[in-house]
Amino acid sequence: MNFLNSEKAQGLAEYALILVFVALVVILVLSLFGTNLESLYNNAIGQIKAVIP
């Protein structure tokens, strides 16, 4: 029984590490491309508003 619990704990730790890695990648991408994404978003919204009065 103890062996099964350690496998569950290992799996949980692996998922936590993956989640932390994904969060770091998202933060890095947003910090590098944040202003470009903002202008792209604003452009798209402006074009949508021009088409739909």
N, C-alpha and C positions, 0 to 999 in steps of 0.2 A: 504494500500500500504506500509506503514512504517513497518508493521509486516512482510511482505514478504522480505523486504530488510534486516531486522535483522536476519531472518532465513538464508538468503544467506551468510551474514557476519559470522554467527555462523558456517555454514558448511565450509566456507573458513578457518576459524580459526582452525577447527578440522583437516582439511587436512594439514594445516601448522604444527600443532603439531605432526601429524603422520609422516610427512616428516622429521621433526627434530629428532623424536625418531628413525626412520629407519637409518638416517645418523649417529646418535650416536652409534647404534648397529654395523653398518658397521665399523666405526672407531675403536670400541672396539675389534671386531673380528680380524680386520687386525693388530692391535697392539699386540694382544695376539698370533696370529698364523701366522704372516707375514713371519717370517723366515722359518717356516715349509712349508708354501705355496710356497715360492720362491724356496726352494729345490725340492719340488714336481714338480713344473713347469719345472725347469731346468732338472730334471730327465726325464720327459716326452718328452721334446724337444730333449734331447740327444738320447733317444730311437727311436724317429721318424727319426732323422737324420741318425741313424745307419741303419735303414730299407730302407730309401729312399736316395740313393746316389746323 
